[in-house]
């Protein structure tokens, strides 16, 4: 699923192409695309008609369009969701699920989703930690690239959990934006094994880990994000290329860029963890 860099690339594209425009009409072409909107398609399309998009916003890997009536159009990209800006009259994509047309007659916004895990929902905006957030994600913490992110507080929160460090790093209420890819990359940079217990982290290790997460996501953002296939693209349909710079994620049996030891893959929460057994030795358990 897209993580912070990929979502930020999409957010920036939406800000450039749809912010300030007024919605004329919304066409829901597949009901699963708005299954999270409990009031159904007629309520969804009716409330969006005439709304002005004030801005494209993000917290962590959560993306929404802020509307003029203090509502938010929360977008879930899922495994294959794409937000594309296309000229009117451009042939429909095979997996087009939602179309947004604007009163200015300019390019339309299309939501394309091959696997139909993503979708939209309308949500009220509420004050959370001094910012307006969709009520359904008001519990999500700040991310390491947020100017108001408090690393000391985040380290305390990580160390207070009784779990493995990677599980804590993926907890979006503690630190948002980090998913499986950038967790593995940050842990490799900080020389920490994914199964180290959070209560065993020192302040210095916790700080280095969060700095590493911020650094790797900033580098990925410059490269347009990480794309392993054609499913993740920006609003112009272009893929990112940070996968060329990954040090451990997806690199099983290849040499560690730091020491040359073959990278190892282990099962983790129905996914995988990639690490260097020499640079990131497994912690001893009593």
MARVO-903995 format. One record per residue (C-alpha): residue number from 1; residue in one letter; x, z, y. Coordinates in steps of 0.5 Angstrom, whole numbers. Example, Ala and Ser with C-alpha at 12.3 -4.5 7.8 and 13.67 -1.06 7.14 Angstrom:
residues 2
REC   bati   marmi       X       Z       Y
REC      1       A      25      16      -9
REC      2       S      27      14      -2
***
This chain:
residues 286
REC   bati   marmi       X       Z       Y
REC      1       X       0       0       0
REC      2       X       2      -1       7
REC      3       X       6       4      10
REC      4       X       8       6      17
REC      5       X      12       0      19
REC      6       X       7      -5      16
REC      7       X       1      -2      19
REC      8       X       5      -1      26
REC      9       X       7      -9      26
REC     10       X      -1     -10      25
REC     11       X      -3      -5      30
REC     12       X       2      -9      35
REC     13       X      -1     -16      34
REC     14       X      -8     -13      35
REC     15       X      -6     -10      41
REC     16       X      -4     -17      44
REC     17       X      -9     -21      41
REC     18       X     -16     -17      41
REC     19       X     -15     -11      46
REC     20       X     -19     -12      52
REC     21       X     -24     -17      49
REC     22       X     -32     -16      48
REC     23       X     -35     -17      41
REC     24       X     -40     -22      40
REC     25       X     -42     -22      33
REC     26       X     -39     -19      26
REC     27       X     -41     -23      20
REC     28       X     -40     -18      13
REC     29       X     -38     -23       8
REC     30       X     -37     -18       2
REC     31       X     -41     -12       2
REC     32       X     -35      -8      -1
REC     33       X     -31      -9       6
REC     34       X     -36      -4       9
REC     35       X     -37       1       3
REC     36       X     -34       6       7
REC     37       X     -40       5      12
REC     38       X     -45       9       9
REC     39       X     -51       7      14
REC     40       X     -50       0      11
REC     41       X     -49      -7      14
REC     42       X     -54      -8      19
REC     43       X     -52      -1      23
REC     44       X     -45      -4      22
REC     45       X     -46     -10      25
REC     46       X     -51      -8      30
REC     47       X     -47      -3      33
REC     48       X     -41      -7      34
REC     49       X     -44     -13      38
REC     50       X     -43     -12      45
REC     51       X     -37      -7      44
REC     52       X     -31      -8      48
REC     53       X     -24      -6      44
REC     54       X     -20      -2      49
REC     55       X     -14      -1      44
REC     56       X     -11      -2      37
REC     57       X      -9       5      35
REC     58       X      -5       8      29
REC     59       X      -3      15      27
REC     60       X       2      15      21
REC     61       X      -1       9      16
REC     62       X      -8      10      19
REC     63       X     -10       4      24
REC     64       X     -16       3      28
REC     65       X     -19       0      34
REC     66       X     -22       4      40
REC     67       X     -28       2      42
REC     68       X     -32       2      49
REC     69       X     -37       7      47
REC     70       X     -32      13      44
REC     71       X     -33      10      37
REC     72       X     -27       8      33
REC     73       X     -27       2      28
REC     74       X     -23       5      22
REC     75       X     -19       0      18
REC     76       X     -17       1      11
REC     77       X     -12      -4       9
REC     78       X     -12      -2       2
REC     79       X      -7      -6      -3
REC     80       X      -8     -13       0
REC     81       X     -12     -13       6
REC     82       X     -10     -17      12
REC     83       X     -12     -17      19
REC     84       X     -11     -25      22
REC     85       X     -12     -28      28
REC     86       X     -15     -35      27
REC     87       X     -18     -40      32
REC     88       X     -25     -41      31
REC     89       X     -26     -47      27
REC     90       X     -20     -46      22
REC     91       X     -22     -46      15
REC     92       X     -24     -40      12
REC     93       X     -19     -36       8
REC     94       X     -21     -36       0
REC     95       X     -22     -28       0
REC     96       X     -25     -27       7
REC     97       X     -29     -21       8
REC     98       X     -31     -20      15
REC     99       X     -31     -24      21
REC    100       X     -31     -22      28
REC    101       X     -32     -27      34
REC    102       X     -31     -25      41
REC    103       X     -35     -27      48
REC    104       X     -30     -31      51
REC    105       X     -30     -36      45
REC    106       X     -22     -35      44
REC    107       X     -19     -33      37
REC    108       X     -23     -29      32
REC    109       X     -21     -23      28
REC    110       X     -21     -24      20
REC    111       X     -21     -19      15
REC    112       X     -18     -22       9
REC    113       X     -18     -18       2
REC    114       X     -16     -21      -5
REC    115       X     -17     -14      -9
REC    116       X     -23     -11      -4
REC    117       X     -20      -4      -4
REC    118       X     -19      -4       3
REC    119       X     -25      -5       9
REC    120       X     -28      -2      15
REC    121       X     -32       4      17
REC    122       X     -34       6      24
REC    123       X     -32      13      26
REC    124       X     -33      18      32
REC    125       X     -27      20      36
REC    126       X     -26      27      37
REC    127       X     -20      31      40
REC    128       X     -15      33      35
REC    129       X      -8      36      37
REC    130       X      -9      33      44
REC    131       X     -11      26      42
REC    132       X     -17      22      41
REC    133       X     -17      21      33
REC    134       X     -23      18      28
REC    135       X     -26      24      26
REC    136       X     -25      22      18
REC    137       X     -17      22      20
REC    138       X     -17      28      24
REC    139       X     -13      32      19
REC    140       X      -7      27      19
REC    141       X      -1      30      22
REC    142       X       4      26      26
REC    143       X       9      22      24
REC    144       X      17      22      25
REC    145       X      17      16      30
REC    146       X      11      20      34
REC    147       X      14      22      41
REC    148       X      11      29      40
REC    149       X      13      30      33
REC    150       X      16      37      32
REC    151       X      21      36      27
REC    152       X      22      44      27
REC    153       X      15      45      25
REC    154       X      15      39      20
REC    155       X      21      42      17
REC    156       X      18      49      16
REC    157       X      11      46      14
REC    158       X      15      42       8
REC    159       X      19      49       6
REC    160       X      13      53       6
REC    161       X      10      48       0
REC    162       X      11      50      -7
REC    163       X      12      43     -10
REC    164       X      17      38     -11
REC    165       X      20      35      -4
REC    166       X      18      28      -5
REC    167       X      10      30      -6
REC    168       X      11      34       0
REC    169       X      14      28       4
REC    170       X       8      24       1
REC    171       X       3      29       4
REC    172       X       0      26      10
REC    173       X      -3      32      13
REC    174       X       5      35      13
REC    175       X       8      29      15
REC    176       X       4      22      16
REC    177       X       7      15      15
REC    178       X      11      16       9
REC    179       X       9      12       3
REC    180       X      13      11      -4
REC    181       X      18       6      -1
REC    182       X      20      10       5
REC    183       X      20      16       1
REC    184       X      25      14      -4
REC    185       X      30      11       2
REC    186       X      30      17       6
REC    187       X      31      21       0
REC    188       X      37      17      -2
REC    189       X      40      17       5
REC    190       X      39      25       5
REC    191       X      42      25      -2
REC    192       X      37      29      -4
REC    193       X      33      28     -11
REC    194       X      26      27     -11
REC    195       X      24      33     -15
REC    196       X      28      38     -11
REC    197       X      23      44     -10
REC    198       X      21      45      -3
REC    199       X      23      52      -2
REC    200       X      30      50      -4
REC    201       X      31      46       2
REC    202       X      35      48       7
REC    203       X      33      47      15
REC    204       X      39      42      15
REC    205       X      37      38       9
REC    206       X      30      38      11
REC    207       X      32      36      18
REC    208       X      36      30      15
REC    209       X      31      28      11
REC    210       X      26      27      17
REC    211       X      31      24      21
REC    212       X      33      19      15
REC    213       X      25      17      14
REC    214       X      25      16      22
REC    215       X      31      12      22
REC    216       X      29       7      15
REC    217       X      22       6      18
REC    218       X      25       4      25
REC    219       X      30      -1      21
REC    220       X      24      -3      17
REC    221       X      20      -4      23
REC    222       X      25      -9      27
REC    223       X      25     -13      20
REC    224       X      17     -14      21
REC    225       X      16      -9      15
REC    226       X      17     -10       7
REC    227       X      13     -15       4
REC    228       X      14     -16      -4
REC    229       X       9     -22      -4
REC    230       X       4     -26       0
REC    231       X      -1     -20       1
REC    232       X       2     -16       7
REC    233       X       3     -20      13
REC    234       X       2     -19      20
REC    235       X      -4     -22      25
REC    236       X       0     -29      25
REC    237       X       0     -29      17
REC    238       X       8     -28      17
REC    239       X      11     -23      12
REC    240       X      16     -18      14
REC    241       X      23     -18      10
REC    242       X      26     -11      10
REC    243       X      26     -12       2
REC    244       X      32     -15       3
REC    245       X      35      -8       6
REC    246       X      32      -3       1
REC    247       X      38       1      -2
REC    248       X      34       4      -8
REC    249       X      27       2      -8
REC    250       X      26      -3     -13
REC    251       X      33      -3     -15
REC    252       X      33       0     -22
REC    253       X      40      -2     -26
REC    254       X      43      -5     -20
REC    255       X      49      -1     -17
REC    256       X      48       4     -11
REC    257       X      50       1      -5
REC    258       X      54       8      -3
REC    259       X      58       9     -10
REC    260       X      56       4     -15
REC    261       X      53       8     -20
REC    262       X      47       4     -23
REC    263       X      40       6     -20
REC    264       X      35      10     -24
REC    265       X      28       9     -24
REC    266       X      23      15     -27
REC    267       X      16      16     -27
REC    268       X      12      19     -21
REC    269       X       5      20     -20
REC    270       X       3      14     -23
REC    271       X       8      10     -19
REC    272       X      16      10     -20
REC    273       X      21      14     -16
REC    274       X      28      10     -15
REC    275       X      35      14     -14
REC    276       X      42      14     -15
REC    277       X      44      20     -21
REC    278       X      51      21     -18
REC    279       X      49      21     -10
REC    280       X      42      25     -12
REC    281       X      44      29     -17
REC    282       X      38      33     -21
REC    283       X      37      40     -19
REC    284       X      38      45     -24
REC    285       X      32      49     -25
REC    286       X      33      57     -28
***
